[in-house]
Structure formats: C-alpha cells, structure tokens
Amino acid sequence: MSVRVLLVDDDPLVRTGLSMILGSTPDLRVVAEAGDGDEAVQQVARHAPDVVIMDIRMRRMNGLVATAAVLAQPRPPKVLILTTFDLDEYVFEALTAGASGFLLKEGSPQEIIDGVRVVANGDAMLSPRTTKQLIGQFVAARANPRRARAQARLELLSDRERQIVTAVAQGKPNAEIAAELFLSEATVKTHITRTFAKLDVSNRVQLTIFAYEAALVTP
C-alpha cells in the first residue's frame, strides 16, 4: 500500500515541487494539498492522510497551530515539519506538540522521500544532526522547572528503560539498541512502547526531548 501524503504550504510552487518529488516514487502518493493551516485541518478530516508535510510559517493559521489541531483528531496522521530555518523555535514547539520530525526546504529530493518513509513507518525517528542540535539548543534555554519535572518523571522508569530512552535520544535505531543491550528488537520495541505510556509521549521525538530535559543526554 502507498503512503498517503497531504502537502501544506502557502507557496504553490513549493507544493508543486514536492508533489513532483513524491510522485516519482511508487510507494508515496499525494492525496491533497492545502495553502494554510486551517485548510490543512479540513483536508486531514476529508482525506485521512498517513503523513502531513507541514510548512511552519504561513500567512494564515501557522504550522504550529495546525500541527496541534491535526494531532488532536481521532486518528491523527504523522506530521513532518517543513522549514527554511533549522534552528527555529516554532519547529521545536511543533516537535514538542507531537510532530515526528522536520525537513529543510533546501533538502535534496531523496532526503524528502526518505523522511516521509521514515515518519510513515513510525518505528524510527527522523534525526539528522540538525534535529538533535535544535532540541539540545532549545531545551538548554528552558527554565529549570522543566528540567526538575522531567527528572522527577525519571523515577517512573526502570534502569533498562532509562538506557533505552538514552539510546533513542542519541538517534540509534532499534536494531542497534538491541545489539548494544543484548536484547531482541521486539523487546526494545516493547520497552519503548512502555516508556511512551509512562511518560505520556507519543513518539520518539518527544522521547528525545524528554531525555534532554531530564539530562540523560546533553547538547
């Protein structure tokens, strides 16, 4: 089955370019487009895409507000933020709200294709160097109460779960984590699912943000 994609950007030329890139692959299909966040929410309800490529800075409802609205729907798609600026607080806030990763508009066609596939698959975080740099920078700038709350939540995790959260935050895939900890991939996935529930997070990006906030990893 092909991955159904919704494109959201207030520049029609950007949407056209993305549509051509994704249309060149047999496993990705653009099912709709939107020119602002409000239209994006409507198109998600209408077309039920698997992945939304969301521009962060739009003249009407911006991508941050739209991301929160899209992810609040009963069966939300994955959201992949598209941005011009890699170190952008709006992008960090969208990741905190539940977006699965982000891409730079200047990225290559293959990076965009791979990003959509990774996010659609759901079992691996889209984590280029700039993602970890972004998270590290903005978490470091946050007030101490956020760190105190995150460190208090660490008490909910077992030692093994802390090891796995740290490895996820370092950008390691499940296979590598399993090899390092002498576990099966299925066991790693089970531990990650449990940490999602314990920490009330929805994806690996949010788990990474938590790890930085709790100082399990540092910028």
C-alpha positions as CSV (number, residue, x, y, z in Angstrom):
1,M,0.0,0.0,0.0
2,S,1.2,3.5,-0.8
3,V,1.7,6.2,1.8
4,R,-0.9,8.9,1.5
5,V,0.6,12.4,1.9
6,L,-1.0,15.8,2.4
7,L,1.1,18.8,1.4
8,V,0.6,22.1,3.3
9,D,2.5,25.2,2.2
10,D,1.3,28.7,1.3
11,D,3.6,28.8,-1.7
12,P,2.0,26.9,-4.6
13,L,5.4,26.5,-6.3
14,V,6.7,24.6,-3.2
15,R,3.7,22.4,-3.2
16,T,4.2,21.7,-6.9
17,G,7.8,20.8,-6.4
18,L,7.0,18.5,-3.5
19,S,4.2,16.8,-5.5
20,M,6.6,16.1,-8.4
21,I,9.3,14.7,-6.0
22,L,6.9,12.4,-4.1
23,G,5.0,11.4,-7.3
24,S,8.2,10.0,-8.7
25,T,8.1,7.1,-6.3
26,P,5.6,4.2,-6.4
27,D,5.1,4.0,-2.6
28,L,4.2,7.6,-1.9
29,R,1.0,9.3,-3.2
30,V,-0.1,13.0,-2.7
31,V,-3.8,12.8,-2.0
32,A,-4.4,16.5,-1.3
33,E,-2.8,20.0,-0.9
34,A,-3.6,22.9,1.4
35,G,-2.4,26.5,1.4
36,D,-2.7,27.3,5.1
37,G,-3.2,25.6,8.4
38,D,-7.0,26.0,8.5
39,E,-7.3,24.3,5.2
40,A,-4.9,21.6,6.3
41,V,-7.1,20.6,9.2
42,Q,-10.1,20.3,6.8
43,Q,-8.1,18.2,4.3
44,V,-6.9,15.8,7.0
45,A,-10.5,15.2,8.0
46,R,-11.5,14.7,4.4
47,H,-8.7,12.6,3.1
48,A,-7.2,10.8,6.1
49,P,-3.6,11.0,5.0
50,D,-0.8,9.0,6.6
51,V,1.7,11.8,6.6
52,V,1.3,15.6,6.5
53,I,4.2,17.7,5.3
54,M,3.5,20.9,7.1
55,D,5.1,24.3,6.4
56,I,5.8,26.1,9.7
57,R,5.5,29.7,8.7
58,M,2.3,30.6,6.8
59,R,0.4,33.8,6.5
60,R,-2.9,32.4,7.9
61,M,-3.0,29.7,10.6
62,N,0.7,28.7,11.0
63,G,2.1,25.3,11.1
64,L,2.5,25.2,14.9
65,V,-1.2,25.8,15.5
66,A,-2.2,23.5,12.6
67,T,0.0,20.7,13.9
68,A,-1.7,20.8,17.3
69,A,-5.1,20.8,15.7
70,V,-4.2,17.9,13.3
71,L,-2.7,15.7,16.0
72,A,-5.8,16.3,18.2
73,Q,-8.0,14.5,15.6
74,P,-9.2,10.9,16.5
75,R,-6.9,9.1,14.1
76,P,-4.1,11.6,13.5
77,P,-1.5,11.3,10.8
78,K,2.2,11.7,11.3
79,V,3.3,15.3,10.8
80,L,6.6,16.2,9.2
81,I,7.6,19.9,9.5
82,L,9.0,21.7,6.5
83,T,11.1,24.7,7.3
84,T,13.6,27.2,5.9
85,F,15.4,27.6,9.2
86,D,16.9,24.6,11.0
87,L,17.2,26.4,14.4
88,D,13.7,27.7,14.7
89,E,11.7,27.8,18.0
90,Y,8.5,27.3,16.0
91,V,9.9,24.0,14.8
92,F,10.9,23.0,18.4
93,E,7.4,23.8,19.7
94,A,5.9,21.7,16.9
95,L,8.1,18.8,17.8
96,T,7.1,19.2,21.4
97,A,3.5,19.2,20.3
98,G,4.0,15.8,18.6
99,A,5.4,16.3,15.1
100,S,7.5,13.4,14.1
101,G,10.4,15.3,12.7
102,F,11.4,18.1,10.3
103,L,12.9,18.7,6.9
104,L,14.7,21.7,5.5
105,K,13.2,23.2,2.3
106,E,16.7,23.1,0.8
107,G,17.0,19.4,1.4
108,S,17.5,17.1,-1.6
109,P,14.6,15.2,-3.2
110,Q,15.9,11.9,-1.7
111,E,16.0,13.4,1.8
112,I,12.4,14.4,1.5
113,I,11.4,11.0,0.1
114,D,13.3,9.2,2.9
115,G,11.9,11.5,5.5
116,V,8.3,10.7,4.6
117,R,9.0,7.0,4.5
118,V,10.7,7.1,7.9
119,V,7.9,9.0,9.5
120,A,5.2,6.9,7.9
121,N,6.9,3.7,9.2
122,G,6.7,5.1,12.7
123,D,9.5,3.0,14.2
124,A,12.4,5.3,13.7
125,M,12.9,8.9,14.5
126,L,13.9,11.3,11.7
127,S,17.0,12.5,13.4
128,P,19.6,14.3,11.3
129,R,22.3,16.2,13.1
130,T,20.3,19.4,13.0
131,T,17.3,17.8,14.8
132,K,19.4,16.9,17.8
133,Q,21.1,20.3,17.6
134,L,17.7,22.0,17.6
135,I,16.4,20.1,20.5
136,G,19.5,20.5,22.5
137,Q,19.7,24.3,22.0
138,F,16.1,25.0,23.0
139,V,16.0,22.5,25.9
140,A,19.1,24.1,27.3
141,A,17.5,27.5,27.1
142,R,14.4,26.4,29.0
143,A,13.8,27.3,32.7
144,N,14.9,25.0,35.5
145,P,11.3,23.9,36.4
146,R,11.1,21.9,33.1
147,R,14.2,20.0,34.0
148,A,13.0,19.4,37.5
149,R,9.7,18.0,36.3
150,A,11.5,15.8,33.7
151,Q,13.9,14.5,36.3
152,A,11.0,13.7,38.7
153,R,9.4,11.7,35.9
154,L,12.6,9.6,35.6
155,E,11.5,7.8,38.7
156,L,8.8,6.2,36.6
157,L,11.3,4.4,34.5
158,S,13.4,1.3,35.3
159,D,17.1,1.3,34.7
160,R,16.7,-0.6,31.5
161,E,14.1,1.8,30.3
162,R,16.4,4.7,31.0
163,Q,19.2,3.1,29.0
164,I,16.8,2.7,26.0
165,V,15.5,6.3,26.3
166,T,19.1,7.5,26.3
167,A,19.9,5.4,23.2
168,V,16.8,6.7,21.4
169,A,17.8,10.3,22.1
170,Q,21.2,9.6,20.6
171,G,19.4,8.7,17.4
172,K,20.1,5.0,17.5
173,P,17.7,2.7,15.6
174,N,16.1,-0.3,17.4
175,A,18.4,-2.8,15.8
176,E,21.5,-1.0,17.2
177,I,19.9,-0.6,20.6
178,A,19.1,-4.3,20.7
179,A,22.6,-5.3,19.8
180,E,24.2,-3.0,22.4
181,L,21.9,-4.2,25.2
182,F,21.8,-7.8,24.2
183,L,18.1,-7.7,23.7
184,S,15.8,-8.7,20.8
185,E,14.3,-5.9,18.7
186,A,10.9,-6.9,19.8
187,T,11.9,-6.4,23.4
188,V,13.3,-3.0,22.6
189,K,10.0,-2.0,20.9
190,T,8.1,-3.2,24.0
191,H,10.3,-1.1,26.3
192,I,9.8,1.9,24.1
193,T,6.1,1.5,24.0
194,R,6.0,1.3,27.8
195,T,8.1,4.4,28.1
196,F,5.6,6.2,25.8
197,A,2.8,5.3,28.2
198,K,4.7,6.1,31.4
199,L,5.9,9.5,30.2
200,D,2.8,10.4,28.2
201,V,4.6,11.0,25.0
202,S,3.5,9.9,21.5
203,N,6.7,9.4,19.5
204,R,10.5,9.1,19.5
205,V,11.0,12.9,19.0
206,Q,9.1,13.7,22.2
207,L,11.0,10.9,24.0
208,T,14.2,12.6,22.8
209,I,13.1,16.0,24.1
210,F,12.3,14.4,27.5
211,A,15.8,12.8,27.5
212,Y,17.4,16.2,27.0
213,E,15.2,17.9,29.6
214,A,16.0,15.2,32.2
215,A,19.7,15.5,31.4
216,L,20.0,11.8,30.3
217,V,21.8,13.3,27.3
218,T,23.3,16.8,26.9
219,P,23.7,19.1,23.9
